[in-house]
Amino acid sequence: MIPEIIAESNWLGGVVAATSALALVYGTRWLSNARKHALLPPGPPARWFWQKALPSADIARAVEALVNEYGPVVSLRQGSQVTIMIGRVQAAWEIMEKEGGALVDRPRSIAAGEILSRGNRILLEGSGERFRRLRRAVHTHLQPKAAETYESIQLEDAQSVMLDILDDPKNHQRHAQRYAASVVLRITYGKSTPTSVNDQEVVRIHQVARNALSVILPGAYLVERIPLLRYFPGYTKDLDRWHDEEVQLFREQVDRVKSEVATNVAGPSFVRTLLENIDNHQLLPDEMAYLAGTLFGAGSDTTASAITVLIMAAACHPEAQARVQEEIDMVVGRERLPSFDDEDSLPQLKAFAHEALRWRPISPIGFAHRATRDIIWRGQCIPEGATVFGNHWAITRDPDVFPDPETFDPQRWLAKDGAFRGDLRTFTYGFGRRVCPGQHVANRSIYINLALLLWSFRLAENPAAPIDMSAFSRGVIARAAPFEVVFTPRTEEKVLRGMLGKVGA
């Protein structure tokens, strides 16, 4: 009897001990989570997991309103998920840059990352060895020194844009799209210049890029909040079809370069470099195909949008345009075209470009990061596992850094002595270790197109068709609605055609 009592006592004691231990563990976790939520940056009331924390129609401006109401860092709670929105310059610097090591990761992406891309898209790849491999492969071909080697391609295609505008000014946005497609096709695959934005290959590549951007848009797919939906019959039908289209296209491009390499007719290109260094990069075939394909998709869409913003800004702000043209005429003159060698001597032009991309940021929402540890910022906690956005639209409207932010004012980027200021930032290309690897190529495209544009033409609104400066798409990449511009040549048209026709002049 006594042994049974002792045994029962021991069993009860074990249960009590185990229960106490579990209570301690879960109690500690509960307290820890409670403390984190108590320390979260301010924000609106929490929502249920199936509810959207933000409207899908105009996320950027919704975040701007929240930042104005709650402060520079805002927390959104949706079920157990915490999303942090950063909307001021100093906060972005202190969190996204200084704490960048904790924000290299990406949150899980079911629709865009797992279903559409099958885990091959570098933009959505989480931190880790695979991301580092992909990043190294990109950097070898897009670092500053490498980017310099593409200047002749960019100059040639930019001169073609000016001739296209002379011939067909109404379709200036399509000419910008053709420029961007041509440059990235030549750099990525060594292809010849497409003669039109209607080139079937260009159309296909643009379509797969836009499919991807529509899926990446935060809140676009309920499967991100209810993962089991991916197993419902028919739910992934469109995503599966889009995956088949993009992977077929990306593989075709790599296979073409392989064939050209094998027959010794391949010109220099990103894919050729990957193929010639396949042992060093250790990329699987689809990793290589996606790396090149997404490089094109991202580069062409953003570059075309940036050039369009430059055109809109010049037409809508004639005084700022005139300052740049006065500087160009002084530095370059009218006897030759602007070149890349002139860039450092054109601070007004540089200021105009920076202000245009602040005024109408190309990626207003930003891309999602994931915190891999708690980040404490000014007494507030960004918890491990939180999704973190640097919202470009709100950041570029920081009144402490950019007074009267809706006013287009390139002079804010210049010091009293006229030199370009190095202390202002808008994080156009992203943050920390996830900064866009193509930024050096993109900056050169922006510079040479703006220099040639304002050297060649005086831009103005058509009084009969005023430009709606707020008419942009509300997606991941902001695209301007069609608008009309009057392009007046600043040189006799025959002479201008002759100068622009001399490639590399």
Secondary structure, 3 states (H helix, E strand, C coil): CHHHHHHHHHHHHHHHHHHHHHHHHHHHHHHHHHHHHHHCCCCCCCECCCCCCCCCCCHHHHHHHHHHHHCCEEEEEECCEEEEEECCHHHHHHHHHCCHHHCCECCCCHHHHHHHCCCCCHHHCCCCHHHHHHHHHHHHHHCHHHHHCCHHHHHHHHHHHHHHHHHCHHHHHHHHHHHHHHHHHHHHHCCCCCCCCCCHHHHHHHHHHHHHHHHHCCCCCHHHCCHHHHHCCCCCHHHHHHHHHHHHHHHHHHHHHHHHHHCCCCCCCHHHHHHHCHHHHCCCHHHHHHHHHHHHHHHHHHHHHHHHHHHHHHHHCHHHHHHHHHHHHHHCCCCCCCCHHHHHHCHHHHHHHHHHHHHCCCCCCCCCEECCCCEEECCEEECCCCEEEECHHHHCCCCCCCCCCCCCCHHHHECCCCCECCCCCCCCCCCHHHCCCCHHHHHHHHHHHHHHHHHHEEEEEECCECCCCCCECCCCCCCECCCCEEEEECCCHHHHHHHHHCCCC
